[in-house]
Amino acid sequence: MSECLFCGIVGGEIDARIVAEGDDWIAFRDVDPRAPTHVLLVPREHVATTNELTAEHDALMGSLVRAAAEIATSEGIADDGYRLVVNCGRGAGQSVWHVHMHLLGGRAMGWPPG
């Protein structure tokens, strides 16, 4: 999907500050961070929203959560806590139509989040 920002990053056509990579995902720093640590974890496969995920994506989404925990540890935020966010649709704040997970930490998070 040439018009997808995250596909461009996954494909190496768009520069990003890569934090970590796995076989089926890539993690990079958000260009507009909302916390001292704000990393995006993106599947290499293009799936527009969580509404399009199928049973075949279960392992992929699990690997994103596991990778987020490992990144939180390497970023030094695991012990104090962090937030994982996956938005679905415009009303939830999704602005790039490629499933992705936000890893946010390094400050106290309020509740409710939205």
Biopython code that builds the backbone (N, CA, C, O; Angstrom):
import numpy as np
from Bio.PDB.StructureBuilder import StructureBuilder

atoms = [
    (1, "MET", "N", (0.850, -1.178, 0.000)),
    (1, "MET", "CA", (0.000, 0.000, 0.000)),
    (1, "MET", "C", (0.892, 1.237, 0.000)),
    (1, "MET", "O", (1.325, 1.695, 1.058)),
    (2, "SER", "N", (1.162, 1.769, -1.168)),
    (2, "SER", "CA", (2.111, 2.869, -1.308)),
    (2, "SER", "C", (1.646, 4.137, -0.598)),
    (2, "SER", "O", (2.484, 4.958, -0.227)),
    (3, "GLU", "N", (0.351, 4.327, -0.395)),
    (3, "GLU", "CA", (-0.131, 5.541, 0.256)),
    (3, "GLU", "C", (-0.133, 5.430, 1.780)),
    (3, "GLU", "O", (-0.449, 6.404, 2.464)),
    (4, "CYS", "N", (0.212, 4.266, 2.322)),
    (4, "CYS", "CA", (0.196, 4.056, 3.765)),
    (4, "CYS", "C", (1.532, 4.472, 4.369)),
    (4, "CYS", "O", (2.579, 3.938, 4.003)),
    (5, "LEU", "N", (1.491, 5.429, 5.296)),
    (5, "LEU", "CA", (2.696, 5.914, 5.964)),
    (5, "LEU", "C", (3.476, 4.778, 6.618)),
    (5, "LEU", "O", (4.690, 4.676, 6.447)),
    (6, "PHE", "N", (2.788, 3.933, 7.360)),
    (6, "PHE", "CA", (3.479, 2.866, 8.078)),
    (6, "PHE", "C", (4.024, 1.802, 7.136)),
    (6, "PHE", "O", (5.070, 1.218, 7.419)),
    (7, "CYS", "N", (3.345, 1.534, 6.024)),
    (7, "CYS", "CA", (3.899, 0.615, 5.029)),
    (7, "CYS", "C", (5.192, 1.189, 4.445)),
    (7, "CYS", "O", (6.130, 0.448, 4.152)),
    (8, "GLY", "N", (5.232, 2.514, 4.279)),
    (8, "GLY", "CA", (6.450, 3.168, 3.803)),
    (8, "GLY", "C", (7.599, 3.005, 4.780)),
    (8, "GLY", "O", (8.743, 2.805, 4.371)),
    (9, "ILE", "N", (7.301, 3.089, 6.073)),
    (9, "ILE", "CA", (8.332, 2.886, 7.104)),
    (9, "ILE", "C", (8.768, 1.427, 7.118)),
    (9, "ILE", "O", (9.964, 1.136, 7.148)),
    (10, "VAL", "N", (7.801, 0.508, 7.097)),
    (10, "VAL", "CA", (8.115, -0.926, 7.089)),
    (10, "VAL", "C", (8.981, -1.267, 5.880)),
    (10, "VAL", "O", (9.913, -2.064, 5.987)),
    (11, "GLY", "N", (8.681, -0.671, 4.742)),
    (11, "GLY", "CA", (9.414, -0.943, 3.505)),
    (11, "GLY", "C", (10.732, -0.200, 3.384)),
    (11, "GLY", "O", (11.471, -0.407, 2.421)),
    (12, "GLY", "N", (11.037, 0.659, 4.342)),
    (12, "GLY", "CA", (12.294, 1.395, 4.309)),
    (12, "GLY", "C", (12.295, 2.606, 3.402)),
    (12, "GLY", "O", (13.345, 3.209, 3.179)),
    (13, "GLU", "N", (11.134, 2.976, 2.872)),
    (13, "GLU", "CA", (11.028, 4.133, 1.984)),
    (13, "GLU", "C", (10.894, 5.437, 2.756)),
    (13, "GLU", "O", (11.168, 6.508, 2.213)),
    (14, "ILE", "N", (10.479, 5.362, 4.013)),
    (14, "ILE", "CA", (10.319, 6.534, 4.873)),
    (14, "ILE", "C", (11.176, 6.313, 6.113)),
    (14, "ILE", "O", (11.104, 5.263, 6.751)),
    (15, "ASP", "N", (11.983, 7.311, 6.445)),
    (15, "ASP", "CA", (12.852, 7.209, 7.612)),
    (15, "ASP", "C", (12.044, 7.229, 8.908)),
    (15, "ASP", "O", (11.026, 7.912, 9.017)),
    (16, "ALA", "N", (12.516, 6.478, 9.866)),
    (16, "ALA", "CA", (11.936, 6.458, 11.210)),
    (16, "ALA", "C", (13.049, 6.114, 12.187)),
    (16, "ALA", "O", (14.045, 5.492, 11.820)),
    (17, "ARG", "N", (12.866, 6.526, 13.426)),
    (17, "ARG", "CA", (13.824, 6.188, 14.488)),
    (17, "ARG", "C", (13.456, 4.820, 15.049)),
    (17, "ARG", "O", (12.680, 4.710, 15.998)),
    (18, "ILE", "N", (14.022, 3.785, 14.448)),
    (18, "ILE", "CA", (13.708, 2.401, 14.793)),
    (18, "ILE", "C", (14.228, 2.086, 16.192)),
    (18, "ILE", "O", (15.367, 2.403, 16.537)),
    (19, "VAL", "N", (13.371, 1.458, 16.986)),
    (19, "VAL", "CA", (13.715, 1.049, 18.346)),
    (19, "VAL", "C", (14.036, -0.446, 18.375)),
    (19, "VAL", "O", (14.992, -0.868, 19.026)),
    (20, "ALA", "N", (13.233, -1.244, 17.668)),
    (20, "ALA", "CA", (13.404, -2.693, 17.642)),
    (20, "ALA", "C", (12.655, -3.243, 16.435)),
    (20, "ALA", "O", (11.777, -2.586, 15.875)),
    (21, "GLU", "N", (13.019, -4.463, 16.046)),
    (21, "GLU", "CA", (12.344, -5.128, 14.936)),
    (21, "GLU", "C", (12.208, -6.608, 15.233)),
    (21, "GLU", "O", (13.052, -7.205, 15.901)),
    (22, "GLY", "N", (11.135, -7.188, 14.729)),
    (22, "GLY", "CA", (10.930, -8.629, 14.779)),
    (22, "GLY", "C", (10.594, -9.102, 13.386)),
    (22, "GLY", "O", (10.514, -8.303, 12.454)),
    (23, "ASP", "N", (10.399, -10.387, 13.242)),
    (23, "ASP", "CA", (10.082, -10.938, 11.925)),
    (23, "ASP", "C", (8.804, -10.348, 11.338)),
    (23, "ASP", "O", (8.716, -10.119, 10.131)),
    (24, "ASP", "N", (7.800, -10.098, 12.209)),
    (24, "ASP", "CA", (6.500, -9.660, 11.707)),
    (24, "ASP", "C", (6.076, -8.276, 12.197)),
    (24, "ASP", "O", (4.918, -7.893, 12.034)),
    (25, "TRP", "N", (7.001, -7.521, 12.793)),
    (25, "TRP", "CA", (6.675, -6.186, 13.309)),
    (25, "TRP", "C", (7.919, -5.304, 13.306)),
    (25, "TRP", "O", (9.045, -5.780, 13.165)),
    (26, "ILE", "N", (7.679, -4.006, 13.465)),
    (26, "ILE", "CA", (8.734, -3.018, 13.607)),
    (26, "ILE", "C", (8.268, -1.999, 14.645)),
    (26, "ILE", "O", (7.078, -1.695, 14.728)),
    (27, "ALA", "N", (9.195, -1.475, 15.430)),
    (27, "ALA", "CA", (8.861, -0.489, 16.465)),
    (27, "ALA", "C", (9.739, 0.740, 16.259)),
    (27, "ALA", "O", (10.942, 0.633, 16.024)),
    (28, "PHE", "N", (9.108, 1.911, 16.354)),
    (28, "PHE", "CA", (9.834, 3.162, 16.136)),
    (28, "PHE", "C", (9.231, 4.265, 16.990)),
    (28, "PHE", "O", (8.093, 4.155, 17.448)),
    (29, "ARG", "N", (9.993, 5.321, 17.201)),
    (29, "ARG", "CA", (9.542, 6.444, 18.026)),
    (29, "ARG", "C", (8.487, 7.265, 17.271)),
    (29, "ARG", "O", (8.612, 7.519, 16.073)),
    (30, "ASP", "N", (7.460, 7.666, 18.000)),
    (30, "ASP", "CA", (6.410, 8.522, 17.439)),
    (30, "ASP", "C", (6.991, 9.902, 17.170)),
    (30, "ASP", "O", (7.739, 10.429, 17.994)),
    (31, "VAL", "N", (6.656, 10.495, 16.024)),
    (31, "VAL", "CA", (7.170, 11.830, 15.684)),
    (31, "VAL", "C", (6.474, 12.931, 16.474)),
    (31, "VAL", "O", (6.961, 14.061, 16.519)),
    (32, "ASP", "N", (5.342, 12.616, 17.096)),
    (32, "ASP", "CA", (4.601, 13.579, 17.912)),
    (32, "ASP", "C", (4.318, 12.931, 19.272)),
    (32, "ASP", "O", (3.169, 12.615, 19.581)),
    (33, "PRO", "N", (5.364, 12.734, 20.084)),
    (33, "PRO", "CA", (5.202, 11.961, 21.325)),
    (33, "PRO", "C", (4.254, 12.606, 22.321)),
    (33, "PRO", "O", (4.238, 13.824, 22.495)),
    (34, "ARG", "N", (3.455, 11.747, 22.981)),
    (34, "ARG", "CA", (2.504, 12.171, 24.003)),
    (34, "ARG", "C", (2.962, 11.802, 25.406)),
    (34, "ARG", "O", (2.240, 12.006, 26.382)),
    (35, "ALA", "N", (4.177, 11.253, 25.494)),
    (35, "ALA", "CA", (4.786, 10.880, 26.767)),
    (35, "ALA", "C", (6.291, 10.847, 26.534)),
    (35, "ALA", "O", (6.735, 10.782, 25.387)),
    (36, "PRO", "N", (7.083, 10.890, 27.603)),
    (36, "PRO", "CA", (8.534, 10.827, 27.425)),
    (36, "PRO", "C", (8.990, 9.615, 26.603)),
    (36, "PRO", "O", (9.927, 9.714, 25.812)),
    (37, "THR", "N", (8.329, 8.484, 26.795)),
    (37, "THR", "CA", (8.542, 7.325, 25.926)),
    (37, "THR", "C", (7.261, 7.114, 25.137)),
    (37, "THR", "O", (6.201, 6.873, 25.715)),
    (38, "HIS", "N", (7.359, 7.204, 23.817)),
    (38, "HIS", "CA", (6.200, 6.963, 22.955)),
    (38, "HIS", "C", (6.713, 6.220, 21.722)),
    (38, "HIS", "O", (7.285, 6.808, 20.804)),
    (39, "VAL", "N", (6.488, 4.921, 21.738)),
    (39, "VAL", "CA", (6.955, 4.043, 20.668)),
    (39, "VAL", "C", (5.732, 3.439, 19.986)),
    (39, "VAL", "O", (4.773, 3.052, 20.653)),
    (40, "LEU", "N", (5.767, 3.358, 18.663)),
    (40, "LEU", "CA", (4.718, 2.705, 17.890)),
    (40, "LEU", "C", (5.200, 1.329, 17.474)),
    (40, "LEU", "O", (6.316, 1.185, 16.973)),
    (41, "LEU", "N", (4.377, 0.326, 17.676)),
    (41, "LEU", "CA", (4.667, -1.031, 17.227)),
    (41, "LEU", "C", (3.709, -1.346, 16.091)),
    (41, "LEU", "O", (2.491, -1.281, 16.258)),
    (42, "VAL", "N", (4.260, -1.686, 14.944)),
    (42, "VAL", "CA", (3.491, -1.798, 13.708)),
    (42, "VAL", "C", (3.727, -3.170, 13.069)),
    (42, "VAL", "O", (4.878, -3.561, 12.876)),
    (43, "PRO", "N", (2.672, -3.903, 12.742)),
    (43, "PRO", "CA", (2.862, -5.148, 11.995)),
    (43, "PRO", "C", (3.433, -4.845, 10.605)),
    (43, "PRO", "O", (3.117, -3.817, 10.006)),
    (44, "ARG", "N", (4.258, -5.733, 10.114)),
    (44, "ARG", "CA", (4.773, -5.565, 8.750)),
    (44, "ARG", "C", (3.656, -5.763, 7.723)),
    (44, "ARG", "O", (3.681, -5.165, 6.648)),
    (45, "GLU", "N", (2.688, -6.596, 8.059)),
    (45, "GLU", "CA", (1.536, -6.821, 7.182)),
    (45, "GLU", "C", (0.569, -5.646, 7.308)),
    (45, "GLU", "O", (0.278, -5.197, 8.416)),
    (46, "HIS", "N", (0.076, -5.155, 6.188)),
    (46, "HIS", "CA", (-0.894, -4.064, 6.238)),
    (46, "HIS", "C", (-2.278, -4.610, 6.579)),
    (46, "HIS", "O", (-2.851, -5.412, 5.842)),
    (47, "VAL", "N", (-2.793, -4.155, 7.711)),
    (47, "VAL", "CA", (-4.180, -4.392, 8.122)),
    (47, "VAL", "C", (-4.662, -3.022, 8.573)),
    (47, "VAL", "O", (-4.059, -2.425, 9.465)),
    (48, "ALA", "N", (-5.714, -2.520, 7.990)),
    (48, "ALA", "CA", (-6.120, -1.125, 8.215)),
    (48, "ALA", "C", (-6.584, -0.856, 9.648)),
    (48, "ALA", "O", (-6.140, 0.117, 10.258)),
    (49, "THR", "N", (-7.460, -1.687, 10.196)),
    (49, "THR", "CA", (-7.983, -1.463, 11.548)),
    (49, "THR", "C", (-8.113, -2.802, 12.265)),
    (49, "THR", "O", (-8.032, -3.861, 11.642)),
    (50, "THR", "N", (-8.313, -2.744, 13.568)),
    (50, "THR", "CA", (-8.507, -3.985, 14.316)),
    (50, "THR", "C", (-9.778, -4.712, 13.885)),
    (50, "THR", "O", (-9.904, -5.916, 14.109)),
    (51, "ASN", "N", (-10.716, -4.001, 13.273)),
    (51, "ASN", "CA", (-11.925, -4.653, 12.773)),
    (51, "ASN", "C", (-11.615, -5.663, 11.680)),
    (51, "ASN", "O", (-12.423, -6.556, 11.423)),
    (52, "GLU", "N", (-10.462, -5.540, 11.031)),
    (52, "GLU", "CA", (-10.082, -6.440, 9.944)),
    (52, "GLU", "C", (-9.209, -7.599, 10.410)),
    (52, "GLU", "O", (-8.843, -8.457, 9.606)),
    (53, "LEU", "N", (-8.873, -7.636, 11.698)),
    (53, "LEU", "CA", (-8.063, -8.742, 12.204)),
    (53, "LEU", "C", (-8.881, -10.029, 12.201)),
    (53, "LEU", "O", (-10.084, -10.020, 12.462)),
    (54, "THR", "N", (-8.202, -11.139, 11.899)),
    (54, "THR", "CA", (-8.840, -12.449, 11.905)),
    (54, "THR", "C", (-8.075, -13.363, 12.860)),
    (54, "THR", "O", (-7.077, -12.956, 13.454)),
    (55, "ALA", "N", (-8.540, -14.576, 12.999)),
    (55, "ALA", "CA", (-7.864, -15.549, 13.867)),
    (55, "ALA", "C", (-6.415, -15.752, 13.434)),
    (55, "ALA", "O", (-5.560, -16.056, 14.266)),
    (56, "GLU", "N", (-6.132, -15.591, 12.158)),
    (56, "GLU", "CA", (-4.754, -15.734, 11.673)),
    (56, "GLU", "C", (-3.828, -14.657, 12.237)),
    (56, "GLU", "O", (-2.608, -14.819, 12.192)),
    (57, "HIS", "N", (-4.375, -13.569, 12.764)),
    (57, "HIS", "CA", (-3.568, -12.481, 13.316)),
    (57, "HIS", "C", (-3.350, -12.605, 14.830)),
    (57, "HIS", "O", (-2.680, -11.762, 15.426)),
    (58, "ASP", "N", (-3.906, -13.639, 15.450)),
    (58, "ASP", "CA", (-3.782, -13.771, 16.904)),
    (58, "ASP", "C", (-2.325, -13.792, 17.353)),
    (58, "ASP", "O", (-1.962, -13.078, 18.288)),
    (59, "ALA", "N", (-1.496, -14.585, 16.715)),
    (59, "ALA", "CA", (-0.080, -14.672, 17.096)),
    (59, "ALA", "C", (0.617, -13.343, 16.842)),
    (59, "ALA", "O", (1.469, -12.933, 17.630)),
    (60, "LEU", "N", (0.270, -12.673, 15.767)),
    (60, "LEU", "CA", (0.867, -11.376, 15.440)),
    (60, "LEU", "C", (0.576, -10.359, 16.536)),
    (60, "LEU", "O", (1.488, -9.682, 17.011)),
    (61, "MET", "N", (-0.683, -10.246, 16.940)),
    (61, "MET", "CA", (-1.029, -9.272, 17.974)),
    (61, "MET", "C", (-0.405, -9.649, 19.312)),
    (61, "MET", "O", (-0.016, -8.769, 20.080)),
    (62, "GLY", "N", (-0.306, -10.931, 19.599)),
    (62, "GLY", "CA", (0.374, -11.374, 20.803)),
    (62, "GLY", "C", (1.849, -11.005, 20.774)),
    (62, "GLY", "O", (2.418, -10.620, 21.795)),
    (63, "SER", "N", (2.465, -11.122, 19.609)),
    (63, "SER", "CA", (3.881, -10.767, 19.502)),
    (63, "SER", "C", (4.087, -9.268, 19.692)),
    (63, "SER", "O", (5.128, -8.851, 20.201)),
    (64, "LEU", "N", (3.108, -8.449, 19.290)),
    (64, "LEU", "CA", (3.215, -7.003, 19.518)),
    (64, "LEU", "C", (3.192, -6.697, 21.015)),
    (64, "LEU", "O", (3.969, -5.868, 21.490)),
    (65, "VAL", "N", (2.315, -7.353, 21.749)),
    (65, "VAL", "CA", (2.227, -7.117, 23.191)),
    (65, "VAL", "C", (3.518, -7.573, 23.879)),
    (65, "VAL", "O", (4.047, -6.868, 24.739)),
    (66, "ARG", "N", (4.016, -8.734, 23.507)),
    (66, "ARG", "CA", (5.253, -9.238, 24.095)),
    (66, "ARG", "C", (6.423, -8.319, 23.758)),
    (66, "ARG", "O", (7.258, -8.038, 24.618)),
    (67, "ALA", "N", (6.488, -7.849, 22.510)),
    (67, "ALA", "CA", (7.552, -6.924, 22.109)),
    (67, "ALA", "C", (7.449, -5.613, 22.883)),
    (67, "ALA", "O", (8.465, -5.045, 23.281)),
    (68, "ALA", "N", (6.228, -5.133, 23.098)),
    (68, "ALA", "CA", (6.044, -3.892, 23.862)),
    (68, "ALA", "C", (6.603, -4.039, 25.271)),
    (68, "ALA", "O", (7.242, -3.118, 25.779)),
    (69, "ALA", "N", (6.371, -5.181, 25.906)),
    (69, "ALA", "CA", (6.892, -5.419, 27.254)),
    (69, "ALA", "C", (8.422, -5.432, 27.238)),
    (69, "ALA", "O", (9.052, -4.886, 28.144)),
    (70, "GLU", "N", (9.015, -6.043, 26.230)),
    (70, "GLU", "CA", (10.475, -6.076, 26.121)),
    (70, "GLU", "C", (11.043, -4.677, 25.875)),
    (70, "GLU", "O", (12.075, -4.315, 26.440)),
    (71, "ILE", "N", (10.377, -3.904, 25.044)),
    (71, "ILE", "CA", (10.823, -2.532, 24.775)),
    (71, "ILE", "C", (10.677, -1.679, 26.032)),
    (71, "ILE", "O", (11.556, -0.874, 26.340)),
    (72, "ALA", "N", (9.566, -1.851, 26.761)),
    (72, "ALA", "CA", (9.377, -1.108, 28.015)),
    (72, "ALA", "C", (10.520, -1.396, 28.978)),
    (72, "ALA", "O", (11.005, -0.492, 29.658)),
    (73, "THR", "N", (10.946, -2.636, 29.036)),
    (73, "THR", "CA", (12.079, -2.986, 29.896)),
    (73, "THR", "C", (13.347, -2.294, 29.408)),
    (73, "THR", "O", (14.074, -1.705, 30.207)),
    (74, "SER", "N", (13.620, -2.359, 28.110)),
    (74, "SER", "CA", (14.849, -1.753, 27.576)),
    (74, "SER", "C", (14.828, -0.230, 27.678)),
    (74, "SER", "O", (15.883, 0.401, 27.740)),
    (75, "GLU", "N", (13.643, 0.357, 27.695)),
    (75, "GLU", "CA", (13.507, 1.809, 27.824)),
    (75, "GLU", "C", (13.520, 2.257, 29.290)),
    (75, "GLU", "O", (13.548, 3.454, 29.575)),
    (76, "GLY", "N", (13.499, 1.293, 30.216)),
    (76, "GLY", "CA", (13.553, 1.610, 31.639)),
    (76, "GLY", "C", (12.233, 2.055, 32.244)),
    (76, "GLY", "O", (12.226, 2.714, 33.284)),
    (77, "ILE", "N", (11.110, 1.708, 31.613)),
    (77, "ILE", "CA", (9.803, 2.141, 32.121)),
    (77, "ILE", "C", (8.948, 0.987, 32.629)),
    (77, "ILE", "O", (7.842, 1.213, 33.122)),
    (78, "ALA", "N", (9.433, -0.229, 32.520)),
    (78, "ALA", "CA", (8.619, -1.394, 32.876)),
    (78, "ALA", "C", (8.238, -1.418, 34.352)),
    (78, "ALA", "O", (7.096, -1.730, 34.689)),
    (79, "ASP", "N", (9.170, -1.095, 35.226)),
    (79, "ASP", "CA", (8.884, -1.179, 36.657)),
    (79, "ASP", "C", (7.899, -0.114, 37.136)),
    (79, "ASP", "O", (7.066, -0.390, 37.999)),
    (80, "ASP", "N", (7.982, 1.087, 36.592)),
    (80, "ASP", "CA", (7.066, 2.163, 36.988)),
    (80, "ASP", "C", (5.708, 2.041, 36.318)),
    (80, "ASP", "O", (4.716, 2.563, 36.828)),
    (81, "GLY", "N", (5.652, 1.363, 35.190)),
    (81, "GLY", "CA", (4.390, 1.166, 34.480)),
    (81, "GLY", "C", (4.349, 1.896, 33.157)),
    (81, "GLY", "O", (5.048, 2.887, 32.945)),
    (82, "TYR", "N", (3.515, 1.385, 32.280)),
    (82, "TYR", "CA", (3.362, 1.945, 30.940)),
    (82, "TYR", "C", (1.966, 1.615, 30.444)),
    (82, "TYR", "O", (1.262, 0.789, 31.024)),
    (83, "ARG", "N", (1.586, 2.262, 29.382)),
    (83, "ARG", "CA", (0.263, 2.054, 28.792)),
    (83, "ARG", "C", (0.428, 1.574, 27.361)),
    (83, "ARG", "O", (1.287, 2.060, 26.625)),
    (84, "LEU", "N", (-0.413, 0.604, 26.971)),
    (84, "LEU", "CA", (-0.504, 0.151, 25.592)),
    (84, "LEU", "C", (-1.858, 0.572, 25.052)),
    (84, "LEU", "O", (-2.887, 0.328, 25.682)),
    (85, "VAL", "N", (-1.860, 1.205, 23.884)),
    (85, "VAL", "CA", (-3.102, 1.713, 23.294)),
    (85, "VAL", "C", (-3.190, 1.258, 21.845)),
    (85, "VAL", "O", (-2.234, 1.392, 21.081)),
    (86, "VAL", "N", (-4.348, 0.718, 21.473)),
    (86, "VAL", "CA", (-4.648, 0.409, 20.077)),
    (86, "VAL", "C", (-5.973, 1.096, 19.764)),
    (86, "VAL", "O", (-7.013, 0.724, 20.306)),
    (87, "ASN", "N", (-5.934, 2.086, 18.900)),
    (87, "ASN", "CA", (-7.140, 2.810, 18.508)),
    (87, "ASN", "C", (-7.749, 2.155, 17.276)),
    (87, "ASN", "O", (-7.028, 1.641, 16.421)),
    (88, "CYS", "N", (-9.070, 2.173, 17.185)),
    (88, "CYS", "CA", (-9.753, 1.618, 16.024)),
    (88, "CYS", "C", (-10.793, 2.619, 15.531)),
    (88, "CYS", "O", (-11.825, 2.827, 16.169)),
    (89, "GLY", "N", (-10.510, 3.223, 14.405)),
    (89, "GLY", "CA", (-11.451, 4.143, 13.779)),
    (89, "GLY", "C", (-11.233, 5.591, 14.172)),
    (89, "GLY", "O", (-10.588, 5.905, 15.173)),
    (90, "ARG", "N", (-11.786, 6.447, 13.358)),
    (90, "ARG", "CA", (-11.644, 7.890, 13.534)),
    (90, "ARG", "C", (-12.128, 8.374, 14.896)),
    (90, "ARG", "O", (-11.482, 9.211, 15.526)),
    (91, "GLY", "N", (-13.258, 7.851, 15.347)),
    (91, "GLY", "CA", (-13.828, 8.270, 16.617)),
    (91, "GLY", "C", (-12.958, 7.918, 17.815)),
    (91, "GLY", "O", (-13.081, 8.534, 18.874)),
    (92, "ALA", "N", (-12.083, 6.937, 17.657)),
    (92, "ALA", "CA", (-11.179, 6.535, 18.740)),
    (92, "ALA", "C", (-9.823, 7.222, 18.626)),
    (92, "ALA", "O", (-8.962, 7.057, 19.491)),
    (93, "GLY", "N", (-9.637, 7.988, 17.562)),
    (93, "GLY", "CA", (-8.380, 8.714, 17.395)),
    (93, "GLY", "C", (-7.406, 8.079, 16.424)),
    (93, "GLY", "O", (-6.272, 8.543, 16.310)),
    (94, "GLN", "N", (-7.814, 7.025, 15.717)),
    (94, "GLN", "CA", (-6.904, 6.432, 14.737)),
    (94, "GLN", "C", (-6.711, 7.403, 13.584)),
    (94, "GLN", "O", (-7.682, 7.874, 12.991)),
    (95, "SER", "N", (-5.450, 7.703, 13.266)),
    (95, "SER", "CA", (-5.177, 8.656, 12.182)),
    (95, "SER", "C", (-4.351, 8.043, 11.057)),
    (95, "SER", "O", (-4.260, 8.621, 9.974)),
    (96, "VAL", "N", (-3.753, 6.893, 11.296)),
    (96, "VAL", "CA", (-3.050, 6.161, 10.240)),
    (96, "VAL", "C", (-3.761, 4.819, 10.101)),
    (96, "VAL", "O", (-3.915, 4.083, 11.075)),
    (97, "TRP", "N", (-4.186, 4.512, 8.891)),
    (97, "TRP", "CA", (-5.005, 3.328, 8.649)),
    (97, "TRP", "C", (-4.127, 2.105, 8.414)),
    (97, "TRP", "O", (-4.085, 1.530, 7.326)),
    (98, "HIS", "N", (-3.437, 1.737, 9.475)),
    (98, "HIS", "CA", (-2.586, 0.542, 9.555)),
    (98, "HIS", "C", (-2.562, 0.208, 11.047)),
    (98, "HIS", "O", (-2.139, 1.037, 11.852)),
    (99, "VAL", "N", (-3.004, -0.979, 11.423)),
    (99, "VAL", "CA", (-3.048, -1.356, 12.834)),
    (99, "VAL", "C", (-1.706, -1.046, 13.476)),
    (99, "VAL", "O", (-0.653, -1.336, 12.907)),
    (100, "HIS", "N", (-1.749, -0.457, 14.658)),
    (100, "HIS", "CA", (-0.525, -0.169, 15.397)),
    (100, "HIS", "C", (-0.847, -0.032, 16.877)),
    (100, "HIS", "O", (-1.982, 0.233, 17.272)),
    (101, "MET", "N", (0.193, -0.222, 17.676)),
    (101, "MET", "CA", (0.065, -0.140, 19.124)),
    (101, "MET", "C", (0.981, 0.968, 19.619)),
    (101, "MET", "O", (2.141, 1.053, 19.217)),
    (102, "HIS", "N", (0.452, 1.817, 20.493)),
    (102, "HIS", "CA", (1.244, 2.861, 21.143)),
    (102, "HIS", "C", (1.760, 2.319, 22.468)),
    (102, "HIS", "O", (0.987, 1.783, 23.262)),
    (103, "LEU", "N", (3.046, 2.452, 22.712)),
    (103, "LEU", "CA", (3.653, 2.175, 24.006)),
    (103, "LEU", "C", (4.001, 3.524, 24.612)),
    (103, "LEU", "O", (4.858, 4.243, 24.098)),
    (104, "LEU", "N", (3.327, 3.866, 25.716)),
    (104, "LEU", "CA", (3.496, 5.168, 26.362)),
    (104, "LEU", "C", (3.978, 4.979, 27.793)),
    (104, "LEU", "O", (3.455, 4.136, 28.522)),
    (105, "GLY", "N", (4.966, 5.757, 28.194)),
    (105, "GLY", "CA", (5.450, 5.661, 29.561)),
    (105, "GLY", "C", (6.400, 6.796, 29.888)),
    (105, "GLY", "O", (6.645, 7.688, 29.076)),
    (106, "GLY", "N", (6.925, 6.734, 31.094)),
    (106, "GLY", "CA", (7.852, 7.757, 31.547)),
    (106, "GLY", "C", (7.173, 8.896, 32.284)),
    (106, "GLY", "O", (7.826, 9.867, 32.667)),
    (107, "ARG", "N", (5.866, 8.783, 32.486)),
    (107, "ARG", "CA", (5.102, 9.755, 33.271)),
    (107, "ARG", "C", (3.856, 9.047, 33.785)),
    (107, "ARG", "O", (3.491, 7.981, 33.290)),
    (108, "ALA", "N", (3.209, 9.643, 34.775)),
    (108, "ALA", "CA", (1.958, 9.077, 35.287)),
    (108, "ALA", "C", (0.871, 9.230, 34.223)),
    (108, "ALA", "O", (0.782, 10.261, 33.557)),
    (109, "MET", "N", (0.060, 8.208, 34.074)),
    (109, "MET", "CA", (-1.043, 8.217, 33.118)),
    (109, "MET", "C", (-2.350, 8.441, 33.867)),
    (109, "MET", "O", (-2.608, 7.791, 34.881)),
    (110, "GLY", "N", (-3.160, 9.345, 33.377)),
    (110, "GLY", "CA", (-4.448, 9.610, 34.001)),
    (110, "GLY", "C", (-5.497, 8.596, 33.582)),
    (110, "GLY", "O", (-5.322, 7.856, 32.614)),
    (111, "TRP", "N", (-6.598, 8.579, 34.337)),
    (111, "TRP", "CA", (-7.731, 7.707, 33.997)),
    (111, "TRP", "C", (-9.004, 8.453, 34.256)),
    (111, "TRP", "O", (-9.095, 9.086, 35.307)),
    (112, "PRO", "N", (-9.980, 8.441, 33.415)),
    (112, "PRO", "CA", (-10.002, 7.692, 32.162)),
    (112, "PRO", "C", (-9.090, 8.327, 31.120)),
    (112, "PRO", "O", (-8.813, 9.524, 31.188)),
    (113, "PRO", "N", (-8.618, 7.533, 30.153)),
    (113, "PRO", "CA", (-7.639, 8.025, 29.193)),
    (113, "PRO", "C", (-8.188, 8.992, 28.171)),
    (113, "PRO", "O", (-7.431, 9.824, 27.672)),
    (114, "GLY", "N", (-9.472, 8.930, 27.828)),
    (114, "GLY", "CA", (-9.972, 9.750, 26.733)),
    (114, "GLY", "C", (-10.876, 10.775, 27.191)),
    (114, "GLY", "O", (-11.387, 11.553, 26.386)),
]
sb = StructureBuilder()
sb.init_structure("model")
sb.init_model(0)
sb.init_chain("A")
sb.init_seg("    ")
for serial, (resi, resn, name, xyz) in enumerate(atoms, 1):
    if name == "N":
        sb.init_residue(resn, " ", resi, " ")
    sb.init_atom(name, np.array(xyz, "f"), 0.0, 1.0, " ", f" {name:<3s}", serial, name[0])
structure = sb.get_structure()
